[in-house]
Amino acid sequence: ATATGSTTIKTSELAWYGATQLASTAESAGPTNTALVDASHTVTVARYAKQYETTGLASITDSLGMFQNPAFWVQDSIQSSAMTMTNLIAALMGSFATVKGSTGVNLSLANWFDALSALELANVSGPYMAILHPQQYHDLQLALRTEASTSIAFNPATAEQIAVRGPGFKGNLYGADLFTSAQIPTSGGGADRAGGVFGASAVLWADATPVIDSSADALVVDKTLVAMEYNASTDQKMVVTSKYMGVSEGIDLAGVSIITDA
C-alpha cells in the first residue's frame, strides 16, 4: 500500500492458468468464444498501534534488564504485529461457506482431514494455513496423543519460528501451518468456536512500510515501526509500536470453517 495514493488495495480474480478447459471441437470448425471469468476484491490498510510507558524507577528496579534493552522492545513489537495480523485473519474464519466439524463435539482428526480434503477437492493449491481457538487446538492435541501413529506428522514450532511468526504459531500439521488465536469467533450461540483452514487467495492482506520522521528516534523492522521518546521532566520513556495493515476475505471456496465445541 506504500505510495499507491490510496489506503485501499484492489486485487483481481481471474479464471486463468488452465482454470477453463478446452472443449471438443469439430474438424475445420472454430470454437465458440469463452467468456473470461473475473472478479475483484479490496483490502483497506489502517493503523494498528500500542504504547508502553516506563519510569526511571521501573528501570532502576528492573531485575531482568528489559526496560534498558532496546532489543526487547523491538522483539515485542515484531511479535505483537505478527499476532495482530493473525487475530485479524482469525476473525474471518467462521465466514467460509464450506464447514466441517459438529456443534457441541470436540475437534477430531477426522474433522481436520475432512477440512484438508475439502480444499483439495476444490483444487485449492497449498501450502495451507490454519487458525484455531486454543480450546480447539487443545482438543486436536488430545486427538493426536490418542492416535500414536499420527504423531510423526506434527512438526512443532521452534523457538526461532515463534520469534518471527509470533507466539500463536504452533507448528505444521499434515501440510498446514497451524496458529492459535483467542480471537477466533464463536458460533452456535457461543457453544462453539469457528476456526478454519485455507489456501491461497482465501484471505487477502495488505500492509505498508511506515515513513520515519527525520527527527524521530525510531526504526522499522519487518514493516513495523518502533519509536521511542523520553521525557526528562518526568523521567519517563515511551515506546510506540505502529503497523499499517488490513485483511479481507477473498475466494470463499479456498477456505473451510472448522466449527467445533468451545
N, C-alpha and C positions, 0 to 999 in steps of 0.2 A: 504494500500500500504506500510505500515511500515515494514521494514526488509524483504521484499519479493525478493530483488535482482533485481527489475525492476520497472520502473515508469509506466509500462503498466499492467493493470489487465485484465485477460481474464475470461469471465464467460460463462457457458454452458447453453444451452436452450434445455430441453428435454420434449417430449410429455409424461408426467408422471402423476401420481396421477389421473388415470382414464381418461386421455385425449383420449385414444383409447378404444372404446367399444368392448364388446365381440361379436363374430359372431355366428350365429346359426350353430350348429354342429350336424351331424347325430350321432345316437347311434353307439357305437363301432368304431367310426371314430376319427381320430386325426385332430386337427385344423392345418391350414397352418401357417407357420412362419410369424410373424408380424415384419416388419422392424421398428426398433426404430427410430422415427423422432428426429433428433437432429440438433443443430446449435450452433454457438458461437458468442460472441460479445466482443469487447475490449473497455477499458476506460483508457485514459492516464492521469496521475496526473502531474500537473505543479504548479509552484508557482504563487500566486496572492498576491500582496502587495501594501501598501501605506505608505507614510511617512509624518508626520507633524513636523514642526519646530516652536518653540516658543521662544521668547526672555524674558529676565528678566524684561524688561519694560512692556511687554504684561502681564506678571504675576502680576506685581505691580498694573496695572490699570484695571485688570480683576474684574469687579464688581460682577460677578457670582461665582467666585472662581473655575472655571472649570480647569484652567491651573495648579493649585496646587493639584488637586484631582485625584489620580490615578484611582479611581473607574470610573470616567468619561471616561477616555481613554479606559479602559477595556470594558465598556459597548458599546462605539462607535465601538470598534474593533469587538466585537461579532456581533453587528447588521450589520456592513459592510460585514462581512463574510457571514452572512445569506442572505443578499441582493445580494451579488455577485453570490452565488450559485443559487438563484432564477433567476438572469439575464442570467446565463449560460444555465439554463433549458429553459428559455423563448425563447432563440434563436432557439430552436428546434421545437417550437410549430407549425410552418407552414409547417412542413415536413411530417406530417402523411397523409396516403392515404385517410382515411375517412375524409370528410369535411362537416361541417354543417354551415348554415348561407348563406346570399346572398350578393353579391358585391354591395356596394352603399347603403345598407339598415342597419339601426341601429340594434344592438344586441337586441333580444327579449327573453322573457321567453320561447317561443316556440323553439327558437334556442338552448337554454340551455337544455331543456328537451330532444330535439332530440339528442343532443350530449351524454347526460347521457344514453339515451335509446340505442344508438349505442354501447356503451360499454357493457351494459347489454346483448344485443343480441349477442355480440361477446364473451360472457361468461368471461368477464374481472372482476375479483374479486375486491371489494373495500377494503379499502376506496379510494376515488378518490382525485386527486389534480388538480386544475385549475389555469392557469396563463393567465390573460387578460391584454390588454393595458388599461391604465387609462381611455381612451375615451370609450372603450368597457364596462368597469366597470361602468362608469357614465350612459351609456345607459341602462345597466342592472338594476341599481338603479332606474332609471326613470320607467322602466317596472314594478319593484316591487311596487313602490308607486302607480302606476295605478291600479295594481291588489291587492287591500287591503286584500283580503282573503289569500294571499300567504305570508304576512309579517311575520307570525309566523315561517316560515320555514328558515328564515335567522337568524343566530346567530352571531352577530358582534364580532370582536376580542376584547379581554380585554387588558388592559394595560400590564398585566403580560405576555400574549401570544405574544404581539408585541415586548416586551423586549427580548424574547427568539427567536422568529421566524423572526424578522426584521420588519421594517416599511411597507413593502409591503403586510403583511398579513392582510386581511380584515375580515375574519371570515369563517363560514361554511354555505354553501347554498345547501340545499337538499342533504346532504351527501358528498359534495365535499369541501375540504379546498380551499379557494379562495385567490389567491395572485394577485397583480398587478405589472407590470414592464414596464417601458418606453422602454425597450429593445425588446419588442415584435416586430417581423419583420413586414415589410409592405408587401402588396400583391396587385395585380391588378394595377401595375404601380404606387403604392403609394397611391391609393384611399382607400385602406382597410388596416386593421390590422389583423394579423393571430395569435390569441390567441389559447388556447387549453385546453382540459381536458384529463386526462389519469389515468390509474390504474397501478398496479404493473407490473414491467418489461418493461413498455413503455420507460422509461427514466432510464438509468443506471448511477450511480455516484460512485465515489470513493474519499477517502481522506486519509491523513496520519497525524500521530502525529509528530509535529516538535521536533527536538532534541535541547535542550538548552545547549549552551556552558557554562562551569562552571564559566567563568569569566563574563558572561553577567548578567545585571540587567533585568531579563525577567521572564515571567510566561506564561504558556499555559492554556487557558480556552476554553473548547469545541473544542479542536484541533486547536485553533487559538493562534498564538504566538504574544505576545505583548512585545516588547523590548524598553527600554528607555536608552538614552545616554545623557551625559551632557558635554558641552564644556565650561570650566571655562574661557578661554581666550576671548570668545565672549559672555559669559553668555547666551548660547542658550541650550535649551532642545530639543531632537529629540525623537519622538515616532514612531516606525516602527511596522506595523502590517503585518504578513505573514500567509497565509493559503495555504496548498497544497491540490489541489482537481481537479477534472475533471468530465465531463458528456459526454454522447453519447446516441444516440437513440438505443433502444433495440427492442422489439417486436412491429412492426408497428401497428398491429390491436389493440393493447392495448391503443392506443391514438386516439384522434379525434381533428382535427384542426377546430377552430371556426373563420371563415373569415367573417367579417362584416365591415360596414362603419367606416372610420377613423375620 
